[in-house]
């Protein structure tokens, strides 16, 4: 998680004051309590955050899918296939294994835990679901600028404000 820090205000929100700011990588994960857990609620929450980023940092958000594992892996494997004539499937599989391993290790490091391979099976399915959902959720999110927050519906404006619509 990136933290935007200013002399007046500290937040993970891009709406913070940017006078005298610096960007730091936080080693403490955001503690969130989403309440009820489901893939649908996860996708809706991710879509809401993508929509917020889209109106704040449009170009960055449009390029965001190229920082995701599967799309980047496809681009990498296709490029390697065209340039060096190596197997697309093998290159893509190696990419996935390296990315998944890096995420598994990073999750343990951020949590202050030693890497425990016995926990890998419990990591694999949620990781695959998240990675396979990333691009469809992004497509869904940029198709609309409305979000629901706190039981209210808002239309996000490109100036960083939300217009209450119900």
Order of alpha helices (4+ residues) and beta strands (2+ residues): beta-beta-beta-alpha-alpha-alpha-alpha-alpha-beta-beta-beta
